[in-house]
Amino acid sequence: MRFARHAIHRSDAEIFAAARRALDRNPRVPAAVRVHVNDGTVMLTGSVRAMWERDAADQTVRGVDGAHGVENDIYVINISDAELETPDE
């Protein structure tokens, strides 16, 4: 998805660093979210446990100056309570 930003030019490396910092500072975004930048477009990948975590990552990188768009390829894994429990030994 493309969006309009101020006419700030930043290299992909600068956008990556700013996006990674923003994600790392947001406690709602799991560390498993990965970021890549190609021609000013921020691409998010990885998996999260809830849609709100996916949305938090998306909204966080939309605020990065110089980014031209965001492709959010994060997927939500539905884990049942039984799968979260540690098996008895």
N, C-alpha and C positions, 0 to 999 in steps of 0.2 A: 504494500500500500504506500503510495506516495503522499507527501504532504509538504506544504509550503513552509519554509523557514526563512529567517533573515538571510541576507546575502553574505553569509560568513563562509569563507572557504577554509576548509581544514583538510589535511591529508587523511587517508584512511587510517593510518597509524594513530593520528591525534584523535579521531572520532572513536576508534577502538578503545584507546586509553580512557577517554572521558566516559564512554558507555560502561566499561568494566568498573570504573570507580563508582559510578552512579548505582550500578547493580549491587556492588559489594556494600555500599552504604545503606541500602534499603533492606531492613530486617524482614520484609515481607517476601523477598526474593530468595529462593534457595540457592545455595552455592553450585548446584548441579546445572544451573542455566549457563549456557555457553553463548558467547557473542563473537560474531565475525563481521567484517565490514568489507564491502566491495563497491567501489565507485560511489561512496557516500551513503550507500544503503546498509543499514544495520540489520543483520540476520541473527535471530535468536533461535537456538536449538536446545535440546535436552528434554528432560521430563520433570514434571512436578506432580504433587498429589492432589492439588485442588485448582479449579479454574481461577480463583482469585489470585493465586500465585502467578499464573500465566499472565493474567491481566496486569498485575503489579509490575512485572518485568516489562511488558509492552509499554505501559504508561511511563515508566522510568526512563527508557531510552528515547522516547519521543521528545523529551526535554533536552536532549543533547544538541548543542549548537553545531551547525555544519552538517548534520545528518539530513539526507534528502528523503528518506523513507525508512520504513520498518517492515521486515518480513518476519512474522512470528510463526516459527515452525516448532514451537514447544508443544509437547503433547502431555495430556493429563492421564496419569495412571490411576485407575480406581483399584485401591487395595482394600480388601475386606479386613475386618477386625481379626478374623482367624489367621490371616496371613501375617499380621503384625505381631502376633503372639509368638514367643519363643517356645519351641517344643520342649516338653519335659525330657530330662535326661535320666 
